[in-house]
Amino acid sequence: MKKQFKFFLFLLAVAFLFPTSAHAYLDPGTGSYVIQVLAAVFFGGFFVIKTWWTQIKNFLSNLKGKKTSEKPDTK
């Protein structure tokens, strides 16, 4: 069973690595879709960094050896 699975993976890899000629058409909407995906990845990453900024800042300051408080004293 394991040999059959390895053989199947080998055939699948050969099919993807050495394809015959492809007759494909990319319409103009494909480019805008790729741009939308790249923008979503960029802004999603920006949102994650913005959301976790305090944790990132504390982690980096702990690497330097400084202690930072999460809430400043308002006395």
Secondary structure, DSSP 4 states (H G I P E B T S, - for coil): -HHHHHHHHHHHHHHHHS---------HHHHHHHHHHHHHHHHHHHHHHHHTHHHHHHHHHHHHT----SS----
